[in-house]
Amino acid sequence: MTALKDLARVIRSKNSGPFEITFDVMFDDADRYRHVQRSGVLTRTLICGLYGVDDKDIVAFLFFEPALAFKFTLRRGWAQGSIAERDTFGAQQHAPLMSIDIPQAEGGHPIRTQST
């Protein structure tokens, strides 16, 4: 298994208006992108579990090959800037994605990571 953070070039979250947060997992290598996509690990069910949301709270969920990116957008559980706001820019919400385990490539061959 390899952590997603070791396969992706960028993992980030950001504000997507006052009621949504968007997440980007971007790769600089087509082989790593396709490996993660084909692994089937990144699912709506996984995202719901990681973020404690219902499927209806996922506004967008897609692999976007032209950018070698996996993207999803969630409805915020609170309005941006509301009382007790804990991350007004949405920039601290990506951390749970970093430790998602992605299995090795078929045949047991490890996929090249960012550090190799």
N, C-alpha and C positions, 0 to 999 in steps of 0.2 A: 504494500500500500504506500501511496505517496500523498502527502498533504497537498490540498489544492494550492496553498500559498507557494509551494515549491514548483508548481507547474505554470501558474499564471504570472504574467508580468505585472499586472495591476489588479488589485481587488479594492473596490471603493464603494462608498455609499454617499449619496448627496441629496439635498433637498430637490424636490420635483414639484414645487408649489407648496401652498400652505397645508395641503391635505394628503400629500404623497411623498414617499422616499423611493428613489431609484437606486439600484445596485448594478454595478458593472464588474465583470470578471473578464479581463482582456489578456490575450495571449500574443506573443510576438513570433510564434512559430505555429504553422498550420498543422503539423503533426501533433503537437500537444493539444491544440484546440480540438481537433477531430478525436483524439484519444479520450478526452474528457467528455465530449459530446456522446461518443459511442458507448462509454462506460454505463450510461443510464443512471448514474448516481444523482445527478442534479434534476430533481423532480419537484413538482408542485407539492407533493406530500412531504418531502424533505424540508422544503422552505417553510411550509406551515408549521412543522414541528420545531424547527430552529427558532422561528420568530413568534410562535404562539398565536398564529392567526388562522382564520378560516380560509378555505379556498376562495371564497367570494371576495376576500381582501386582497387577492393578487390581481392587480390591474393589467399587468403585462408580464409575459414569461416567454422568453425566446432565445434561441441561439441565432446570432446574426453573423453569418460567415463573412460578408464583405469586410467586417471589422475584426474578425477572429474574436468574437466576444459572446459571452452569455450575459443576458440582461434580464432583470425583473424589476417590477415596480409594485410597491405595497401601499395600501391606504394607511395613513398614519392613525394610530389609536388616539391621537390628540392633535389639535390644530397647532401649527407652527406658531411659536410665540405666546402660546396660552400660559396661564398660571401653572407653575410646576413643570414647565417645559424642560426636558432634560438634554435635548440636543437640537437646538434651533436650526442648525445647518444640515442635520442628518448625516454628518460626516463621521460619526462614531458607531454606526450600526452594522458595519460590514464584518466586524471581528468574528462572529460565529462561522462565517464562510471559510475563513482561513484554515481551519483544522479539519475540514471535510476530507475524508480519506477516499482516494481514487485508486482502484485496483490497477495492478500492472497490466501492461498490454497483453493481448492474447498470446499464448505460448510462453508466458512467464518472463518475457523480455522487458526489462525496465525501460520506461520512456525517459528520455533525456530531460532533466530538470533545469531550472534557472541557474542552479549553482554548479552544474556539470557541463 
